[in-house]
Amino acid sequence: MPITLPDEAVSISPDGTLSSQGAVVAKLNLVDFAHGVQLTTQGNSYFQAPQGSAQAAANVTVRQGALEASNYNPVQGTVDLITLQRHAELLERALAVFDSDFARAATQDLPRVE
C-alpha cells in the first residue's frame, strides 16, 4: 500500500513508524520471507511476494539516514570467477588428454584385436 508523506520533515523511528511534527503519518510493514520464496518484479524497484508468504520480521530496526551496504564482495566475486575459469580450463585439458588417448587406442589397438 503506498504511503503519502506530507511536505514537512518526516522522521522514522527504529520500529518503522513515520511521523511528521509529532503526528504519526504511517508505519512501515517490516516483513521477512522463508528461504526459497520467489519474489516477482513489478516495475523497476517494486517486488511482489506470493500471497501469505510474508511473516512479521523479528529483531529488525530501521535507521533514519543510513544507507544499506551491499551484501556482495566484488573482490571475492572476482576471485571466485578466476577459480571457476581455471577449473574449467583444467577440465578442458583433461578431456583433451582423454580424447587423444581414446583416439590412439581406437586407431592403433582396436585393429589388432583378433
C-alpha positions as CSV (number, residue, x, y, z in Angstrom):
1,M,0.0,0.0,0.0
2,P,1.6,3.4,-1.0
3,I,2.5,5.8,1.8
4,T,1.7,9.5,1.2
5,L,4.1,11.8,3.0
6,P,3.4,15.4,4.0
7,D,5.6,18.3,2.7
8,E,7.0,18.8,6.2
9,A,10.1,17.0,7.6
10,V,9.5,13.3,8.3
11,S,11.3,11.2,10.8
12,I,11.3,7.5,11.2
13,S,11.7,5.5,14.4
14,P,13.5,2.2,14.8
15,D,10.2,0.2,14.6
16,G,9.4,1.8,11.2
17,T,6.9,4.5,12.4
18,L,6.9,7.6,10.2
19,S,6.0,10.8,11.9
20,S,5.8,14.5,11.0
21,Q,5.6,17.3,13.5
22,G,4.9,14.8,16.3
23,A,2.0,13.1,14.5
24,V,2.2,9.5,13.2
25,V,1.9,9.5,9.4
26,A,2.3,5.8,8.6
27,K,4.1,2.7,9.7
28,L,6.3,0.6,7.5
29,N,5.3,-3.1,7.2
30,L,8.6,-4.9,8.1
31,V,8.3,-8.5,6.9
32,D,10.5,-11.5,6.3
33,F,10.2,-14.4,3.8
34,A,11.1,-18.0,4.2
35,H,14.2,-19.2,2.3
36,G,13.3,-20.0,-1.3
37,V,10.2,-17.8,-1.7
38,Q,10.3,-16.3,-5.2
39,L,9.6,-12.6,-5.4
40,T,8.4,-11.3,-8.8
41,T,9.4,-7.9,-10.1
42,Q,6.8,-5.3,-10.6
43,G,8.5,-2.4,-12.4
44,N,12.0,-1.2,-11.6
45,S,12.1,-1.2,-7.8
46,Y,9.0,-3.0,-6.5
47,F,8.7,-6.7,-5.8
48,Q,5.7,-8.8,-5.1
49,A,5.6,-11.9,-2.9
50,P,3.2,-14.8,-3.2
51,Q,0.0,-14.3,-1.1
52,G,0.5,-15.4,2.5
53,S,4.3,-15.7,2.3
54,A,5.2,-12.6,4.3
55,Q,5.9,-13.1,8.0
56,A,6.4,-10.3,10.6
57,A,10.1,-9.7,10.8
58,A,11.7,-10.3,14.2
59,N,14.7,-8.4,15.7
60,V,14.9,-5.7,13.0
61,T,15.4,-2.0,13.2
62,V,15.2,0.9,10.8
63,R,17.8,3.6,10.8
64,Q,16.9,7.0,9.5
65,G,19.5,8.4,7.1
66,A,21.5,5.2,6.8
67,L,22.4,3.6,3.5
68,E,22.2,-0.1,3.2
69,A,25.5,-1.8,2.3
70,S,25.9,-4.3,-0.4
71,N,26.0,-8.0,0.7
72,Y,28.2,-8.7,-2.3
73,N,32.0,-8.5,-2.1
74,P,33.3,-7.7,-5.6
75,V,36.9,-8.8,-4.8
76,Q,35.7,-12.3,-3.6
77,G,33.4,-12.5,-6.6
78,T,36.4,-11.8,-8.9
79,V,38.5,-14.5,-7.1
80,D,35.6,-17.0,-7.4
81,L,35.3,-16.3,-11.2
82,I,39.0,-16.8,-11.7
83,T,38.9,-20.0,-9.7
84,L,36.0,-21.2,-11.8
85,Q,37.7,-20.3,-15.0
86,R,40.9,-22.2,-14.0
87,H,38.8,-25.2,-13.0
88,A,37.1,-25.2,-16.4
89,E,40.5,-25.0,-18.2
90,L,41.7,-27.9,-16.2
91,L,38.7,-30.0,-17.1
92,E,39.1,-29.0,-20.8
93,R,42.8,-30.2,-20.7
94,A,41.8,-33.4,-19.0
95,L,39.1,-34.1,-21.7
96,A,41.6,-33.3,-24.4
97,V,44.1,-35.8,-23.0
98,F,41.4,-38.4,-22.6
99,D,40.2,-37.8,-26.1
100,S,43.7,-38.1,-27.6
101,D,44.4,-41.4,-25.6
102,F,41.0,-42.8,-26.6
103,A,41.6,-41.9,-30.2
104,R,45.0,-43.5,-30.1
105,A,43.6,-46.7,-28.7
106,A,40.8,-46.7,-31.3
107,T,43.2,-46.3,-34.2
108,Q,46.2,-48.4,-33.0
109,D,44.9,-51.0,-30.6
110,L,41.5,-52.0,-31.9
111,P,42.7,-53.1,-35.4
112,R,45.0,-55.7,-33.7
113,V,42.1,-57.4,-31.9
114,E,41.5,-60.9,-33.4
